[in-house]
Amino acid sequence: MLNKFISITLFTLIISFTIGCGGNSDKTAKDMSDFSDEKSFKEAHESPKNINANLSNKMTKFPTPDGKEGSAYMVASKTDSDKYLFVIHEWWGLNDHIKQEAERYAEALEGVNVMALDLYDGNIADNPDDASRFMKAVSEDRAEAIVKGALDMVGENAKIGTVGWCFGGGWSLKSALLAGKQADACVIYYGMPVNNAKQLATLDTDVLGIWADKDQWITPEVAKKFGSVMKATGKEFISHSFDADHAFANPSSERYVETAATEANKIALKYLKARL
């Protein structure tokens, strides 16, 4: 009994030390929305360029546990499948770029249904001020309800992978946590990760993190801190960093770096194929 108590105490101390050594480079932010009012953050997100997306699928609706409805851009597998990839949008909302990403993943991942969830409830921004307002307005409870509604829609036997960018990067991880034992894969593109050890201890999948070395918000220190907490909780964390800035994988962004984006997308796709 004493040995068990000592082990638990040591584990708690290790977690506390790990979290405490993360520094303050993340500006104590817990979520991307904490940056929504920062002038520098908004200035780093110029209005997105037009994407000539050739979209061939439609939105679908589903009930959510809070008594409302959620929606998603649905790309169904050509064959019956219980495998699903939840795609989570950036701070612009579920625009044509993200829908195009959903179709890209669906084409590359044979036998996987792809759902691009709308955590903005229909709001789509084409300028930084609106994007800031929409992201800040997202309620944690409402976003969780949308994810849970999607999980209810696909059923308890579904295998779930998640991927997201920026705002959606953080929600990719949160969605994997909400999926519980159904979670089989999780990809974070430069999103604010969950660093709560108790929460991460419940995670039932490994995580692929894709980061930008020049990112002023999701800094290399943020990624390192997340990796340390994942390791301390016994979770596998795969990390890849690129000599680029925040949003480097978005072709509608002024900070798009084609070579880095292509390589990052290959890494993400290989990871997802191996698990889904």
C-alpha positions as CSV (number, residue, x, y, z in Angstrom):
1,M,0.0,0.0,0.0
2,L,2.9,2.3,0.9
3,N,4.7,1.5,-2.4
4,K,1.5,2.3,-4.3
5,F,1.2,5.7,-2.5
6,I,4.8,6.5,-3.3
7,S,4.4,5.6,-6.9
8,I,1.3,7.8,-7.3
9,T,3.0,10.7,-5.5
10,L,6.1,10.5,-7.7
11,F,3.9,10.4,-10.9
12,T,2.1,13.5,-9.7
13,L,5.4,15.3,-9.0
14,I,6.8,14.4,-12.4
15,I,3.7,15.7,-14.2
16,S,3.7,18.9,-12.1
17,F,7.4,19.4,-12.8
18,T,7.0,18.7,-16.5
19,I,4.1,21.2,-16.9
20,G,5.9,23.8,-14.8
21,C,9.0,23.7,-17.0
22,G,7.1,24.7,-20.1
23,G,8.1,28.4,-19.7
24,N,5.8,31.3,-20.5
25,S,6.4,31.3,-24.3
26,D,2.8,30.3,-24.9
27,K,1.6,33.4,-23.1
28,T,-0.4,31.2,-20.7
29,A,-2.8,30.5,-23.6
30,K,-5.1,27.5,-23.2
31,D,-6.7,27.8,-26.6
32,M,-6.3,29.6,-29.9
33,S,-9.2,31.8,-29.0
34,D,-7.0,33.4,-26.4
35,F,-5.1,35.0,-29.2
36,S,-8.2,36.2,-31.0
37,D,-8.0,39.9,-29.9
38,E,-4.2,40.2,-30.4
39,K,-3.4,42.7,-33.2
40,S,-0.3,40.8,-34.2
41,F,-2.3,37.5,-34.5
42,K,-4.9,39.2,-36.7
43,E,-2.2,40.9,-38.8
44,A,-0.6,37.5,-39.4
45,H,-3.8,36.2,-40.9
46,E,-4.5,38.2,-44.0
47,S,-7.8,37.7,-45.8
48,P,-7.6,34.3,-47.5
49,K,-7.1,34.1,-51.2
50,N,-9.9,32.6,-53.3
51,I,-9.7,28.9,-53.8
52,N,-11.1,27.4,-57.0
53,A,-12.5,24.4,-55.3
54,N,-14.2,21.8,-57.4
55,L,-16.6,20.5,-54.7
56,S,-18.9,17.5,-55.4
57,N,-20.4,16.7,-52.0
58,K,-23.0,18.3,-49.7
59,M,-23.5,19.4,-46.1
60,T,-25.2,17.0,-43.7
61,K,-27.0,17.7,-40.4
62,F,-27.2,15.8,-37.2
63,P,-28.8,16.3,-33.8
64,T,-26.5,17.4,-30.9
65,P,-26.8,16.6,-27.2
66,D,-27.7,20.2,-26.4
67,G,-30.9,19.9,-28.3
68,K,-29.7,21.7,-31.4
69,E,-28.3,20.6,-34.7
70,G,-24.7,20.3,-36.0
71,S,-23.5,20.2,-39.5
72,A,-20.6,18.8,-41.5
73,Y,-19.4,18.6,-45.1
74,M,-19.7,14.9,-45.7
75,V,-17.6,12.9,-48.2
76,A,-18.8,9.3,-47.9
77,S,-16.6,6.3,-48.7
78,K,-17.3,4.5,-52.0
79,T,-17.6,1.3,-50.0
80,D,-19.4,0.7,-46.7
81,S,-17.1,1.5,-43.8
82,D,-17.0,2.2,-40.1
83,K,-13.9,4.3,-40.4
84,Y,-14.2,8.1,-40.2
85,L,-11.9,11.1,-40.3
86,F,-13.1,14.3,-38.6
87,V,-11.6,17.3,-40.3
88,I,-11.6,20.5,-38.2
89,H,-11.4,23.9,-39.8
90,E,-9.1,26.9,-39.1
91,W,-10.3,30.2,-37.7
92,W,-11.9,31.2,-41.0
93,G,-14.6,28.6,-40.6
94,L,-15.8,25.7,-42.8
95,N,-14.9,27.4,-46.1
96,D,-14.2,25.9,-49.5
97,H,-10.5,25.4,-48.7
98,I,-11.4,23.0,-45.8
99,K,-14.1,21.3,-47.9
100,Q,-11.5,20.8,-50.5
101,E,-9.1,19.3,-47.9
102,A,-11.9,16.9,-46.9
103,E,-12.2,15.7,-50.5
104,R,-8.5,15.4,-50.8
105,Y,-8.4,13.1,-47.7
106,A,-11.4,11.1,-48.9
107,E,-9.7,10.4,-52.2
108,A,-6.4,9.4,-50.6
109,L,-7.9,7.3,-47.8
110,E,-9.7,4.4,-49.4
111,G,-12.6,3.1,-47.3
112,V,-12.7,6.1,-45.0
113,N,-15.7,8.5,-44.6
114,V,-14.6,12.1,-44.1
115,M,-16.6,14.7,-42.1
116,A,-15.5,18.3,-42.0
117,L,-17.3,19.5,-38.9
118,D,-18.6,23.1,-38.6
119,L,-17.8,24.4,-35.2
120,Y,-18.8,27.9,-36.2
121,D,-22.5,26.9,-36.8
122,G,-22.5,28.3,-40.3
123,N,-20.3,31.4,-39.8
124,I,-17.6,31.8,-42.4
125,A,-15.1,34.7,-42.3
126,D,-13.3,36.3,-45.2
127,N,-11.4,38.9,-43.1
128,P,-9.4,38.8,-39.8
129,D,-11.9,40.8,-37.8
130,D,-14.8,38.5,-38.5
131,A,-12.6,35.4,-38.0
132,S,-11.4,36.8,-34.6
133,R,-15.0,37.4,-33.6
134,F,-16.2,34.0,-34.7
135,M,-13.4,32.1,-33.0
136,K,-13.8,34.1,-29.8
137,A,-17.5,33.3,-29.7
138,V,-17.0,29.6,-29.8
139,S,-18.4,28.0,-26.6
140,E,-16.5,25.0,-25.4
141,D,-19.8,23.4,-24.5
142,R,-21.3,24.0,-27.9
143,A,-18.2,22.8,-29.8
144,E,-18.1,19.6,-27.6
145,A,-21.8,19.1,-28.4
146,I,-21.1,19.3,-32.1
147,V,-18.3,16.7,-31.8
148,K,-20.4,14.5,-29.6
149,G,-23.3,14.8,-32.1
150,A,-21.0,13.6,-34.9
151,L,-19.8,10.7,-32.8
152,D,-23.4,9.7,-32.1
153,M,-24.2,9.9,-35.8
154,V,-21.4,7.6,-36.8
155,G,-22.1,5.2,-34.0
156,E,-20.2,3.5,-31.2
157,N,-18.5,1.0,-33.4
158,A,-16.9,3.6,-35.7
159,K,-13.1,4.1,-35.7
160,I,-12.2,7.8,-35.5
161,G,-9.3,9.8,-36.8
162,T,-9.0,13.6,-36.5
163,V,-7.1,16.3,-38.2
164,G,-7.2,20.1,-38.0
165,W,-5.3,23.3,-38.5
166,C,-4.8,26.3,-36.2
167,F,-8.1,26.6,-34.2
168,G,-8.9,23.2,-35.7
169,G,-5.6,21.7,-34.6
170,G,-6.5,22.2,-31.0
171,W,-10.0,20.8,-31.6
172,S,-8.5,17.8,-33.4
173,L,-6.9,16.8,-30.1
174,K,-10.0,17.6,-28.1
175,S,-12.1,15.6,-30.5
176,A,-9.8,12.6,-30.1
177,L,-10.2,12.9,-26.4
178,L,-14.0,13.0,-26.7
179,A,-13.9,10.0,-29.0
180,G,-12.4,7.9,-26.1
181,K,-11.6,4.3,-27.1
182,Q,-12.9,5.0,-30.6
183,A,-10.0,7.3,-31.4
184,D,-7.4,5.7,-33.7
185,A,-5.5,8.7,-35.0
186,C,-5.0,12.4,-34.3
187,V,-3.1,15.1,-36.3
188,I,-2.5,18.6,-35.1
189,Y,-1.3,21.2,-37.5
190,Y,0.1,24.2,-35.4
191,G,-2.9,24.2,-33.0
192,M,-2.8,24.9,-29.2
193,P,-2.6,21.4,-27.6
194,V,-4.2,20.3,-24.4
195,N,-1.6,20.2,-21.7
196,N,-3.7,18.8,-18.8
197,A,-2.1,15.5,-17.8
198,K,-5.2,14.1,-16.3
199,Q,-7.1,14.7,-19.6
200,L,-4.2,13.4,-21.7
201,A,-4.1,10.2,-19.6
202,T,-7.5,9.3,-21.1
203,L,-6.3,9.7,-24.7
204,D,-6.5,6.3,-26.6
205,T,-4.4,7.2,-29.6
206,D,-1.0,8.5,-30.4
207,V,-0.7,12.0,-31.8
208,L,1.1,13.5,-34.8
209,G,2.1,17.1,-34.3
210,I,3.1,19.3,-37.2
211,W,4.6,22.6,-36.2
212,A,6.2,25.8,-37.7
213,D,9.5,26.9,-36.3
214,K,8.7,30.6,-36.9
215,D,5.3,30.4,-35.3
216,Q,5.0,33.2,-32.7
217,W,2.0,31.6,-30.9
218,I,2.3,27.9,-31.2
219,T,6.0,28.2,-30.6
220,P,8.6,25.4,-30.6
221,E,8.4,25.7,-26.8
222,V,4.7,24.9,-26.9
223,A,5.3,21.8,-28.9
224,K,8.1,20.7,-26.6
225,K,6.0,21.2,-23.5
226,F,3.2,19.1,-25.1
227,G,5.6,16.4,-26.0
228,S,6.9,16.3,-22.4
229,V,3.4,16.0,-20.9
230,M,2.5,13.3,-23.5
231,K,5.7,11.3,-22.5
232,A,5.0,11.7,-18.8
233,T,1.5,10.3,-19.3
234,G,2.8,7.4,-21.3
235,K,1.4,8.5,-24.6
236,E,3.2,8.3,-28.0
237,F,3.9,11.6,-29.7
238,I,5.3,12.0,-33.2
239,S,6.6,15.5,-33.9
240,H,7.7,17.2,-37.2
241,S,8.7,20.9,-37.4
242,F,9.2,23.0,-40.5
243,D,11.2,26.2,-41.3
244,A,8.0,28.1,-41.9
245,D,5.4,30.4,-40.2
246,H,2.0,29.7,-38.8
247,A,-0.5,28.7,-41.5
248,F,2.2,27.5,-43.8
249,A,0.1,24.5,-45.0
250,N,-2.8,26.7,-46.2
251,P,-2.6,27.6,-49.9
252,S,-5.0,30.5,-49.4
253,S,-2.6,32.1,-46.9
254,E,0.1,34.6,-47.6
255,R,2.4,32.4,-45.4
256,Y,1.9,29.3,-47.5
257,V,5.1,27.4,-48.2
258,E,4.5,24.8,-50.9
259,T,7.5,22.6,-50.2
260,A,6.9,22.5,-46.5
261,A,3.1,22.0,-47.0
262,T,3.7,19.2,-49.5
263,E,6.0,17.3,-47.1
264,A,3.8,17.9,-44.1
265,N,0.8,16.6,-45.9
266,K,2.7,13.5,-47.0
267,I,3.6,12.8,-43.4
268,A,0.0,13.3,-42.2
269,L,-1.4,11.1,-44.9
270,K,1.1,8.3,-44.3
271,Y,0.2,8.5,-40.5
272,L,-3.5,8.4,-41.2
273,K,-3.2,5.5,-43.7
274,A,-1.3,3.4,-41.2
275,R,-4.1,3.8,-38.6
276,L,-7.3,4.1,-40.6
